[in-house]
Amino acid sequence: MTEQIAVDLKVLGHNFRLATTASQQADLERAAQLLNDKYDEFRRKAPRMEPSKLIIMVALELMQEVLSMNKSLQEYEHCERLLQAILEEAEGLAE
């Protein structure tokens, strides 16, 4: 069983104490930094927009990225299956 550790993070101006594992700590810290950076980027583009709306915009953009990566992975897996079928067919012809 992996031992949980507490990590203190500052995300969008708020302090959080989150549980994670030592092996995932760096990823969690990096995720918080990316979120802060993305929020700051949106705030520079729209300095008068309400913070809650900026957070929604950041969340939407990040979810678009997740959906795009998921689609790419699905396409990759489909290509992998096609390639495997071609290789199996080629092996059958060679025998």
Summary of the structure (lengths in Angstrom):
residues: 95
radius of gyration: 21.2
end to end distance: 47.7
largest distance: 70.0
contacts: 201
relative contact order: 0.08
helix: 72%
strand: 17%
